Every structure is written in C-alpha cells, then in structure tokens.
Amino acid sequence: MTSDFSQEFGIDPGLQGDGVKTHFQILLAEKLVMIETSLELIRREYPTNIGPVDLLCRTPSGETVAVGVKRRGDIEFNITHLF
C-alpha cells in the first residue's frame, strides 16, 4: 500500500531558543560585565551564514566578540575570527 500527500506548514520560523536559553541570553546581554568589563552589545541573535550568534559584542578597541549560549556545559562552542 502506498500513499502520496502533501502538507503545508506555513512560513519556516527558523530555529528558536526555548524559554530557559532565551531568558539566560537576555539576562547575560544586560550584564555583559560578567563576561568582560568593557564589552558593548551590538545585537542579540545576530544572523550569520552558519546560524545565529547569541550575542554579538564589541570591545573598546573595535574587536568583534561572538558569544554562544548553550544549555548544556558539555557542548564545545568555539568561534575563531567569525568576522
């Protein structure tokens, strides 16, 4: 027996963080001093060709810093010279 049908799902919303990760991301963006004392937030959820960067920041010297927020501590997350 075979079956052939299609289902319209609407516009793809892309990846979306769940409540815990999103909440932590917002709190961390408000307290960047916990990462580095002089970071300035450029944007949360900055889109790139490999996926969104959770927090895109700038140092006083103009360097760009990408911060990845992960729900589990055992996931390695390294970005080298993203920009």
Residue pairs with C-beta under 8 A, 6 or more apart in sequence:
15 51
15 52
17 25
18 71
20 71
21 69
21 70
21 71
24 69
25 44
25 54
25 55
25 69
26 44
28 34
28 35
28 55
28 67
28 69
29 41
29 44
29 55
32 39
32 40
32 41
32 55
32 57
33 39
35 57
35 67
36 57
36 59
36 65
38 59
38 60
39 57
39 58
39 59
39 65
40 57
40 58
40 59
40 60
41 55
41 56
41 57
42 56
42 57
42 58
42 64
43 55
43 56
44 54
44 55
44 56
45 52
45 53
45 54
46 52
46 53
46 55
46 56
46 66
48 82
53 66
53 67
53 68
53 79
53 82
54 66
54 67
54 68
54 69
55 66
55 67
55 69
56 64
56 65
56 66
56 67
57 64
57 65
57 66
57 67
58 64
58 65
59 65
64 82
64 83
66 79
66 82
66 83
68 77
68 79
70 77
